[in-house]
Amino acid sequence: MKRRNFLNICAAGMAAAPFASWAAEMASVSKKSRYKIAVIDLMILKRQKLSALPLAGEIGADGLEVDMGGLGDRPTFDNKLADPAVRQQYIDKARELNLQICSLAMTGFYAQSFAKRDGVEKMVGDCIETMKQMNIKTAFLPLGIQGDLVKNPELRPAIVERLKMVGKMAEKAGVVIGIETALDAKGDVELLKEIGSKSIQIYFNFSNPLKEGRDLCEELRILGKNRICQIHCTDEDGVWLQNNTRLDMKKVKTTLDKMGWKGWLVIERSRDAAKPRDVKGNFGANTAFMKTVFQS
């Protein structure tokens, strides 16, 4: 479905609709569109700021991934969305702009130890509760530097045990937690089997196999469509996606098409090294390119 048709359908009859009705209509439209393109509030320099939504619209995205806020030494995330009034502002603004909040992100775990940090159950629980309140079905959980299972394989039992716990929480809430690991695709498949929960899936990131010299498309095929909840369609910073010679996006689309996968492609990085803080320039170019490949 073309973006203009998508927006027209969303706009029709929604002005006075309650949130539950609006969310159902948005979900129905989303099912008819195979690929949707989003950006991340953190990466467009609008972490937990309502102004991230209109900026995402200006960039041309279909949706936004919203970060749960900083973690540091706090007992849980610095999450402004815990305030019902703030949540409603996000819901109202997304409705006004015909944007979707595609996922929440627990990026605080990039630098924290998911295996050792006290209070993980509360942190993830707070994220899941926010998901429920906002009808968001996917959250991103990176295992991060301290949870690197290639460099620190001894952490595997603790990580698996905690992810089993998270899986039960997610199953009860009817949501999916997408994890990012340092493992290759075969390693991720084995990890998911060990966890044993359909509510724990892989949030795939193009840059991980690329920087390790692995075949990106083969990694996607190994994982298969039912193990990948969402994709960070990005590489390391340096050049825009359209100028990236080691990332053949048309081949990626062909692979995903053949797999039968559909869902959100979330742009994370791939910024021009000469202008890393040019948000509209970098993410506007990447979004336009992704739409040319995946929505033409």
C-alpha positions in Angstrom: 0.0 0.0 0.0 1.3 3.4 -0.9 2.0 5.9 1.9 -0.7 8.3 0.7 -3.4 5.6 0.8 -2.2 4.5 4.2 -2.5 8.0 5.6 -5.9 8.5 4.0 -7.3 5.3 5.5 -5.8 6.2 9.0 -7.2 9.7 8.9 -10.8 8.6 8.0 -13.0 8.5 11.0 -10.3 8.6 13.6 -10.5 12.2 14.8 -12.9 11.4 17.6 -12.1 7.7 18.0 -10.9 6.4 21.4 -7.4 5.1 21.6 -8.4 1.4 21.6 -10.3 1.9 18.3 -7.5 3.9 16.8 -4.9 1.3 17.7 -7.1 -1.4 16.2 -7.5 0.5 12.9 -3.7 1.3 12.7 -2.9 -2.4 13.3 -5.4 -3.4 10.6 -3.7 -1.0 8.1 -0.3 -2.2 9.1 -1.1 -5.8 8.3 -1.8 -4.8 4.7 1.6 -3.2 4.3 4.5 -5.6 4.2 7.3 -3.3 5.3 7.2 -0.1 7.4 10.1 2.3 8.0 10.8 3.9 11.4 13.5 5.9 13.1 14.6 6.0 16.8 14.0 8.9 19.1 17.4 8.4 20.7 19.3 8.5 17.4 17.4 11.6 16.1 18.6 13.3 19.3 15.0 13.4 20.8 15.2 10.7 23.5 11.9 10.6 25.4 10.9 14.0 23.9 7.4 14.4 22.4 9.0 16.5 19.6 10.5 13.2 18.2 7.2 12.4 16.7 6.8 15.5 14.4 10.5 15.2 13.6 10.0 11.6 12.5 7.1 12.8 10.3 9.3 15.5 8.7 12.0 12.8 8.1 9.3 10.8 6.2 9.1 7.8 8.5 6.0 5.7 9.1 6.8 5.3 12.8 9.1 5.8 15.8 10.9 3.6 18.2 10.8 5.2 21.6 13.6 4.7 24.2 12.7 3.9 27.8 15.2 6.5 29.0 18.5 6.3 30.8 19.3 3.7 33.4 22.6 4.4 35.2 22.4 3.6 38.9 18.6 4.1 39.1 16.3 1.3 40.2 14.6 1.4 36.8 14.6 3.5 33.6 14.1 7.2 33.6 10.8 6.7 31.8 8.6 9.7 31.3 6.0 7.5 29.7 5.2 6.1 33.2 3.2 9.3 33.6 -0.3 8.8 32.2 -0.5 12.4 31.0 2.7 12.0 29.1 1.6 8.7 27.6 -1.6 10.4 26.4 0.4 13.2 24.8 2.3 10.6 22.8 -0.8 8.8 21.8 -2.6 12.0 20.7 0.4 13.3 18.8 0.9 10.0 17.0 -2.8 9.9 16.0 -2.6 13.5 14.8 0.5 12.8 12.7 -0.7 9.3 11.5 2.5 7.8 12.9 2.9 4.5 14.8 5.0 3.9 17.8 6.4 0.6 16.6 8.5 -0.4 19.6 10.1 0.6 22.9 13.8 0.3 23.4 15.7 -0.6 26.6 19.0 0.8 25.3 20.2 1.3 28.9 21.3 -2.3 28.7 24.0 -1.5 26.1 26.2 -0.5 29.0 24.6 -2.4 31.9 25.0 -6.1 32.7 21.7 -7.9 32.0 23.3 -11.0 33.6 24.4 -9.3 36.8 22.4 -6.1 37.4 20.0 -6.2 40.4 16.4 -5.3 39.7 16.2 -6.6 36.1 12.7 -7.9 36.7 11.4 -4.5 37.6 13.2 -2.7 34.8 11.8 -5.1 32.1 8.5 -5.2 33.9 8.2 -1.4 33.7 8.9 -1.6 30.0 6.2 -4.3 29.5 3.7 -2.3 31.6 4.3 0.8 29.3 3.9 -1.4 26.3 0.5 -2.6 27.6 -0.6 0.9 28.4 0.3 2.1 24.9 -0.7 -1.0 22.9 2.9 -1.5 21.7 3.8 -5.1 20.9 7.6 -5.1 20.5 10.5 -4.0 22.7 14.2 -4.0 22.1 16.6 -5.5 24.6 20.3 -5.4 23.7 22.5 -7.8 25.7 25.2 -5.2 25.2 28.9 -5.1 25.9 28.8 -6.8 29.3 26.4 -9.5 28.0 28.6 -10.4 25.0 28.1 -14.2 24.9 31.1 -14.6 22.5 33.6 -12.9 24.8 31.8 -14.0 28.0 30.3 -17.4 27.5 30.3 -18.1 31.2 27.4 -15.6 31.5 25.1 -17.8 29.4 23.4 -19.7 32.2 22.5 -16.4 34.0 21.3 -14.7 30.8 19.2 -17.7 29.8 17.6 -17.9 33.2 16.8 -14.3 33.2 15.4 -14.4 29.6 13.2 -17.3 30.6 11.8 -15.1 33.3 11.3 -12.2 30.9 9.7 -14.6 28.4 7.1 -15.6 30.9 6.4 -12.0 31.7 6.1 -11.1 28.0 3.9 -14.1 27.3 1.5 -13.1 30.0 1.3 -9.5 28.6 1.0 -10.7 25.0 4.1 -8.9 23.8 7.5 -9.8 22.3 10.9 -8.9 23.6 13.5 -8.7 20.8 17.1 -9.4 21.9 20.3 -8.4 20.2 23.3 -10.7 20.8 26.9 -11.0 19.7 26.2 -14.5 18.4 25.9 -15.5 14.8 22.6 -16.7 13.4 23.2 -20.4 14.3 24.1 -19.3 17.8 21.0 -17.2 18.1 18.8 -20.1 17.0 20.4 -22.3 19.7 20.0 -19.6 22.3 16.3 -19.2 21.5 15.8 -22.9 21.7 17.4 -22.9 25.2 15.2 -20.0 26.3 12.1 -21.8 25.0 9.7 -18.8 24.7 8.0 -17.5 21.5 7.9 -14.1 23.2 11.7 -13.9 23.1 12.8 -13.3 19.5 15.8 -11.7 17.7 15.8 -8.0 16.9 18.2 -8.3 14.0 20.8 -5.7 13.2 22.4 -5.6 9.7 25.6 -4.1 11.1 26.4 -7.2 13.3 27.1 -9.7 10.5 28.6 -7.0 8.2 31.3 -6.0 10.7 32.1 -9.6 11.4 32.4 -10.5 7.7 29.4 -12.9 7.7 26.8 -13.2 4.9 24.0 -11.0 6.0 21.3 -12.7 3.8 22.4 -16.2 4.9 22.1 -15.1 8.5 18.5 -13.9 7.8 17.7 -17.2 6.2 19.1 -19.3 9.1 17.0 -17.4 11.6 13.9 -17.5 9.5 10.8 -15.3 9.6 9.4 -16.5 12.9 12.5 -15.8 15.0 13.0 -12.1 13.8 10.6 -9.7 15.4 12.0 -6.4 14.0 15.1 -5.3 12.2 17.6 -2.4 12.7 18.3 -1.8 9.0 21.6 0.0 9.6 25.3 -0.3 9.4 28.0 1.5 11.3 28.3 5.2 10.7 30.3 6.5 7.7 28.0 6.7 4.7 24.3 6.7 4.0 22.6 3.4 3.3 22.4 4.2 -0.4 26.1 4.7 -0.6 27.1 1.6 1.4 29.0 -0.8 -0.9 28.9 -3.7 1.5 25.1 -3.6 2.0 23.0 -4.7 -1.0 19.6 -3.6 0.2 17.8 -4.9 -2.9 19.3 -8.3 -2.2 18.2 -8.0 1.4 14.6 -7.2 0.3 14.6 -10.2 -2.1 15.7 -12.4 0.8 13.1 -11.1 3.2 10.4 -11.5 0.4 11.3 -15.1 -0.2 11.4 -15.8 3.6 7.9 -14.3 3.9 9.0 -11.9 6.6 7.2 -8.6 7.1 7.4 -5.9 9.7 9.3 -2.8 10.8 12.6 -1.8 9.4 14.1 0.7 12.0 16.9 3.0 10.9 19.5 3.3 13.6 22.8 4.7 12.2 24.4 4.9 8.8 25.1 8.6 9.2 27.4 10.6 6.9 30.7 10.7 8.8 31.2 14.3 7.7 27.9 15.4 9.2 27.0 13.1 12.0 24.6 15.5 13.7 22.7 16.4 10.6 19.5 14.6 11.7 17.2 15.5 8.9 19.9 15.1 6.3 21.1 11.7 7.4 17.8 10.1 8.4 15.8 11.8 5.7 18.1 10.3 3.1 18.2 6.9 4.6 14.4 6.8 5.0 13.8 7.9 1.4 16.2 5.2 0.2 14.6 2.5 2.3 11.1 3.5 1.0 12.4 3.4 -2.6 13.6 -0.2 -2.1 10.9 -1.6 0.2 7.7 0.4 -0.6 7.9 1.2 -4.3 
